Structures are given as C-alpha cells and as structure tokens.
C-alpha cells in the first residue's frame, strides 16, 4: 500500500500596490476591455459599450471611452496590450465577455 501525504507548502504571493483611486471620472478617458473577440457579447460590443458610455456620462460627467478587445479570455493580456491601454486611459473596466 502506498500512502500519500497531501500536505504541502503554501507559497504566499507578495502584496501588490494598487493604483490610487481617481478623484472623479469627469474629463478622464476610461478604457473598456472586452475579453474575447469571438464571444457572444462581442456581437453587440459596439452597442453595449456605447450604452455604458452614455450611462457613465449621465452619472459622472463628460468622459471619453477607449475600447479594446483582448484576443483570448483565458490568457493574460500581453504586456504591449496592457501598456497601450495604460497609456491611453486613466481607468479601465475589464471583464466584459462570456
């Protein structure tokens, strides 16, 4: 009989410093990222993101929206994608997808 010991060693990730919160959305460029081009949501991507833009403008004042599509939902965004979105926006809503 072979007995396996299920205990292991926990590796704790180091703390990540979060970006400071914006004082206001008015006047900012907000990134809206859809997670996968082939998802069902992508079919209505333009209309959904424009509706979100109208709602945010009505509630928080004038904002601009920068739209991006991450090619694969299950994979991390490539560094150049993150850099590009970060250079063009002050905040990002991510996770629109399946």
NUPABA-862098 format. One record per residue: residue in three letters; x, y, z of N, C-alpha, C, O, CB in turn. Coordinates in steps of 0.05 Angstrom, whole numbers, padded with zeros to 5 digits, always signed. Atoms other than C-alpha are relative to their C-alpha. Glycine has a CB too. Layout:
<nodes>
ALAXYZXYZXYZXYZXYZ;...
</nodes>
This chain:
<nodes>
UNK+00017-00023+00000+00000+00000+00000+00018+00025+00000+00038+00026+00014-00019+00000+00024;UNK-00015-00025+00001+00025+00069-00018-00017+00022+00013-00040+00025+00006+00007+00007-00029;UNK+00014-00021-00013+00005+00127+00027+00012+00027-00009+00036+00031-00008+00001-00003+00032;UNK-00009-00027+00009+00009+00198+00001-00006+00020+00021-00028+00020+00033-00014+00007-00027;UNK+00004-00021-00019+00017+00258+00045-00010+00025-00015+00005+00036-00032+00027+00007+00015;UNK+00012-00022+00016-00030+00313+00019+00009+00028+00009+00002+00048-00003-00030-00002+00002;UNK-00008-00027-00009+00003+00369+00059+00022+00010-00018+00037-00005-00031+00010-00002+00029;UNK-00020-00012+00017+00046+00417+00022+00009+00026+00012+00004+00032+00036-00012+00005-00028;UNK-00010-00026-00009+00079+00484+00028-00014+00022-00015-00017+00022-00040+00031+00002-00005;UNK+00015-00022+00011+00040+00547+00017+00019+00022-00008+00035+00031+00008-00021+00011+00020;UNK-00015-00023+00010+00073+00600-00026-00018+00024+00000-00038+00024-00014+00013-00006-00028;UNK+00017-00024-00002+00045+00668-00009+00011+00020-00020+00035+00027-00021+00000+00011+00029;UNK-00008-00021+00019+00046+00719-00065+00006+00026+00014-00006+00032+00035-00023+00004-00021;UNK-00006-00026-00012+00076+00786-00049-00023+00019-00005-00038+00017-00025+00027+00011-00011;UNK+00022-00020+00003+00029+00844-00039+00005+00017-00024+00028+00023-00031-00001+00018+00026;UNK-00001-00018+00024+00014+00887-00099-00012+00026+00008-00034+00028+00019-00015-00013-00025;UNK+00010-00027-00006+00006+00961-00091-00020+00008-00022-00014+00007-00046+00023+00021+00001;UNK+00021-00008+00019-00059+00985-00123+00004+00029-00008+00015+00045+00007-00028-00004+00013;UNK-00001-00028+00009-00064+01048-00163-00019+00016+00017-00039+00006+00027-00008+00002-00030;UNK+00019-00016-00016-00096+01106-00126-00026+00004-00015-00027+00004-00040+00013+00028+00006;UNK+00027-00004+00012-00170+01117-00138-00001+00028-00013+00012+00047-00004-00022-00002+00021;UNK+00004-00026+00013-00190+01173-00185-00018+00017+00018-00037+00007+00030-00012-00003-00028;UNK+00017-00018-00015-00220+01234-00152-00027+00002-00014-00048+00004+00000+00013+00028+00002;UNK+00025-00002+00016-00272+01237-00208+00005-00012-00027+00028-00014-00037-00009+00030-00003;UNK-00002+00010+00027-00287+01206-00275-00002+00022-00021+00008+00019-00044-00021-00021-00005;UNK+00004-00021+00019-00306+01271-00308+00027+00009-00012+00046+00015+00003-00014+00024+00014;UNK-00024-00008+00014-00254+01290-00360+00020-00022-00005+00040-00017-00019+00013+00022+00015;UNK-00018+00023+00003-00220+01222-00358-00006-00015-00026-00028-00013-00037-00001-00018+00024;UNK+00005+00020+00021-00211+01171-00413-00001-00027+00014+00018-00035+00028+00023+00001-00022;UNK+00005+00026-00012-00239+01105-00390+00004-00022-00020-00008-00021-00042-00028-00001+00012;UNK-00003+00023+00017-00216+01040-00421-00021-00020+00005-00027-00026+00029+00028-00012+00004;UNK+00020+00022-00002-00269+00987-00434+00011-00023-00016+00014-00021-00041-00029+00009-00010;UNK-00013+00023+00012-00239+00919-00449-00020-00023-00001-00029-00032+00020+00026-00007+00014;UNK+00015+00024+00003-00279+00861-00476+00020-00023-00001+00041-00020-00012-00019+00000-00026;UNK-00019+00021-00004-00247+00795-00461+00005-00019-00023+00026-00033-00023-00008-00016+00023;UNK-00006+00019+00022-00253+00756-00525-00016+00008-00025-00041+00012-00023-00007-00029+00008;UNK+00013-00010+00024-00269+00776-00596-00022-00019-00009-00041-00010-00021+00021+00003-00022;UNK+00020+00019+00009-00308+00712-00610-00023-00006+00018-00040-00023+00013+00013-00026-00006;UNK+00021+00006-00020-00354+00715-00550-00027+00011-00010-00028+00027-00029+00007+00013+00027;UNK+00027-00009+00008-00429+00725-00556-00003+00030+00005-00017+00044-00010-00021-00015+00016;UNK+00002-00029-00006-00421+00794-00524+00013+00016-00022+00005+00039-00027+00013+00006+00027;UNK-00014-00015+00020-00373+00815-00579-00018+00007-00023-00013+00027-00037+00024-00016-00010;UNK+00019-00006+00021-00430+00812-00628-00013+00027+00004-00018+00042-00015-00022-00022-00002;UNK+00012-00025-00006-00462+00871-00593+00019+00019+00014+00010+00038+00028-00025-00005+00018;UNK-00021-00015-00014-00397+00901-00568-00003+00030-00004-00002+00045+00016+00027-00008-00010;UNK+00002-00028+00004-00405+00969-00600-00025+00012+00014-00023+00033+00027-00002+00007-00030;UNK+00024-00012-00012-00477+00980-00577+00001-00002+00030-00007+00017+00044-00025-00015-00010;UNK-00002+00003-00030-00463+00954-00506+00020+00021+00011+00014+00034+00031+00008-00028+00008;UNK-00020-00019-00011-00400+00996-00497-00010+00029-00003-00004+00046+00013+00026-00004-00014;UNK+00011-00027+00003-00435+01058-00525-00022+00006+00020-00024+00029+00030-00011+00004-00029;UNK+00020-00003-00021-00493+01048-00477+00013+00005+00027+00005+00022+00042-00019-00025+00001;UNK-00015-00004-00024-00444+01041-00420+00012+00028+00001+00011+00041+00022+00022-00021+00003;UNK-00011-00027+00002-00410+01105-00443-00022+00021+00006-00016+00040+00021+00012+00005-00027;UNK+00022-00019-00005-00477+01142-00443-00008+00000+00030-00011+00022+00042-00025-00006-00017;UNK+00007+00003-00028-00494+01116-00373+00020+00014+00018+00014+00028+00037-00004-00029+00008;UNK-00021-00012-00016-00427+01137-00345+00001+00030-00003+00006+00045+00016+00027-00012-00007;UNK+00001-00028+00005-00431+01205-00378-00023+00013+00015-00020+00035+00027-00002+00006-00029;UNK+00023-00011-00015-00500+01216-00348+00005+00002+00030-00003+00021+00043-00025-00017-00006;UNK-00004+00002-00029-00478+01196-00279+00024+00015+00011+00023+00027+00032+00002-00029+00009;UNK-00025-00011-00011-00407+01222-00273+00011+00024-00015+00031+00035-00007+00021-00021-00001;UNK-00010-00023+00015-00399+01278-00324+00014-00009-00026+00015-00033-00031+00019+00016+00017;UNK-00012+00007+00026-00363+01281-00391+00025-00017+00003+00044-00010+00016+00007+00025-00015;UNK-00024+00017+00001-00315+01223-00402+00003-00009-00029-00016-00008-00045-00004-00025+00019;UNK-00005+00013+00026-00283+01192-00464+00004-00029+00005+00013-00037+00027+00025+00013-00014;UNK-00003+00029-00003-00282+01117-00475+00019-00010-00022+00016-00003-00046-00027-00014-00002;UNK-00019+00013+00018-00225+01078-00507-00007-00030+00001-00005-00042+00022+00030+00006+00008;UNK+00009+00028+00000-00249+01009-00529+00023-00018-00011+00037-00011-00030-00025-00004-00018;UNK-00020+00020+00008-00202+00948-00535-00012-00027+00002-00030-00032+00019+00026+00003+00017;UNK+00008+00028-00001-00213+00874-00548+00025-00016+00006+00045-00016-00008-00013-00009-00027;UNK-00021+00019-00007-00168+00824-00512-00006-00026-00016-00028-00036-00014+00002-00006+00031;UNK+00005+00022+00019-00160+00766-00561-00007-00026+00013-00022-00042+00001+00025-00004-00016;UNK+00007+00026-00012-00165+00708-00512-00007+00004+00029+00010+00014+00045+00024-00020-00003;UNK+00010-00004-00027-00206+00709-00448+00016-00015+00020+00021-00004+00042-00029-00008+00002;UNK-00013+00017-00020-00168+00653-00414+00030+00005+00003+00043-00007+00021-00004-00029-00007;UNK-00029-00006-00001-00098+00682-00425+00004+00029+00010-00013+00046+00005+00013-00004-00027;UNK-00005-00028-00008-00067+00743-00392+00004+00018-00024+00012+00009-00045+00026+00000+00018;UNK-00005-00019+00021-00064+00805-00433+00030+00003-00005+00045+00004+00014-00013+00028+00006;UNK-00029-00004+00006+00003+00813-00469+00010+00026+00011-00006+00046+00012+00005-00002-00030;UNK-00010-00025-00011+00048+00866-00439-00004+00025-00018-00010+00046-00008+00030-00002+00006;UNK+00004-00023+00018+00043+00910-00501-00030+00009+00000-00035+00033-00003+00008-00007-00029;UNK+00029-00007-00002-00034+00908-00495-00004+00016+00025-00017+00037+00025-00018-00026+00000;UNK+00003-00014-00025-00031+00929-00422+00013+00028-00002+00001+00047+00008+00013-00016+00023;UNK-00014-00026+00003+00019+00984-00438-00016+00019-00017-00019+00043-00010+00028-00004-00012;UNK+00016-00018+00018-00023+01011-00496-00024+00010+00014-00030+00034+00012-00008-00016-00025;UNK+00024-00009-00014-00087+01013-00455+00007+00019+00023-00006+00039+00026-00016-00025+00011;UNK-00008-00017-00022-00050+01043-00396+00009+00028-00009+00004+00047+00005+00023-00013+00015;UNK-00009-00025+00011-00020+01098-00439-00023+00018-00009-00021+00042-00009+00019-00004-00023;UNK+00023-00015+00011-00088+01118-00467-00022+00006+00020-00040+00021+00013-00011-00015-00023;UNK+00023-00002-00018-00132+01114-00405+00009+00007+00028+00033+00004+00035-00016-00026+00000;UNK-00006-00005-00028-00136+01135-00332-00013-00022+00017-00005-00025+00041-00011+00027+00008;UNK+00013+00022-00014-00181+01076-00311-00010-00019-00021-00015-00012-00044-00023+00011+00018;UNK+00009+00021+00019-00204+01011-00342-00022-00017+00013-00021-00024+00036+00023-00018-00008;UNK+00020+00020-00008-00267+00968-00337+00007-00024-00017+00007-00023-00042-00030+00010-00005;UNK-00008+00024+00014-00246+00898-00355-00019-00023+00009-00032-00022+00030+00029-00007+00006;UNK+00016+00023-00007-00283+00832-00356-00025-00003-00016-00041-00021-00010-00006+00001+00029;UNK+00023+00003+00017-00336+00842-00408+00006-00024-00018+00025-00024-00033-00007+00025-00016;UNK-00004+00023+00017-00343+00775-00442-00020-00021+00007-00042-00015+00017+00028-00012+00005;UNK+00018+00022-00003-00375+00707-00439-00014+00001+00026-00030-00017+00032+00013-00026-00004;
</nodes>
